[in-house]
């Protein structure tokens, strides 16, 4: 929660003041943090036992940016 709140100044202030952060605010900040590379979400699962697979797929849909909005990665660009 703290790492996500640090992505947005308003959320940081709400977090430090002990105010409630809504799910919508949290998801928006999480998407922003993942898109900017400040946050790397981790979801535990076992594909062999089919445990948590649905949560991984939901996290991909909910928290990761759309491939259509992706920017070219500068590290691999032609010189």
N, C-alpha and C positions, 0 to 999 in steps of 0.2 A: 504494500500500500504506500509506503514511504517513497520508494523508488518511482512509482507512477506519479505520485503527487509532486515530485521534484521536476517533472517535465513541464508543468504549467505553474506560473507564479501565483495565480489565484487559488489553485488547488493547494499549493504549498502553504499559503496563508490559512486556508480553511483547515488543513491538517494540523498545523501547529496550534491553532486556536481551539482544536477539539471539535470543530463543527462537522456535521455529517456530510459526507461526500456521496452524491447520488451515483447509482450504477452507470447512468448515461455519461456523467462527467468522468468517471473512472475509465470507461471503455474508450471515450474520445481521447483522453490523455494517453492511454495505453497504446492505441493505434498510432498516435503522434510519436510516441517514444520509440516504437518499433520501426516506424518509417524513417525516423531520423538516425536510427542506430544506437540510441541511448539505452534501449531496453531490449533484452533478448529473452523472450518467454520460454519457460521450460515446463513441459507437461510429461509426467511419468506415464508409461504404458508398457504393455507386453503384447506384442503382435502374435507371439506363439500361443498365448492363452486368451487372446482377444479381450484383454482387459485395458480399458482406457482408450481404445481406438476411437470411439465416438467423441471423446473429449478432445483428442488431438485434432480430429477433423473439424469440430466446432470451433476450436481455437484458431485454426487456419482461416476459416471463414470470418470469424468475428474480429480477430486482432491483426491479421497480416494485411498489408496493402495489396490492392488489386494489381496483377501483372500489367494491366493496361496503363496504370499510373506510374509504373517503374521508370526510373531514370537510368541511362546507361552508366555502367560502372566505370569510373575513370581509371582505375588501376589496370584494366585490361584493354584500354583504348589503344588504337594504332598510333605509332609515333611518326 
